[in-house]
Amino acid sequence: MCKSSWTTTLCDKCRNIVSREKHIDIQCVWKYQIERAQQNGSNEHVEELKALCKQHAIEGGGQYIRVYGCQYCDR
């Protein structure tokens, strides 16, 4: 039997399916997670993420992710 692994890439803002090749930004993974937590209104989680960000920056573990967007929204 053949297994197929289908993954879809979604626009970061409106969650529409977008092309995997069309990323609009490369962003620090911690900054991205902090912004998402702020949008969701979870302030406790924001402080925890900021502490983790500082810890990993000191250790030199800068991780980056691609942020995707589509033509339907301004992101």
Secondary structure, DSSP 8 states (H G I E B T S, - for coil): --------EE-TTT--EE-TT-EEEEEEHHHHHHHHHHHHT-HHHHHHHHHHHHHHHHHT---EEEEE--TTS--
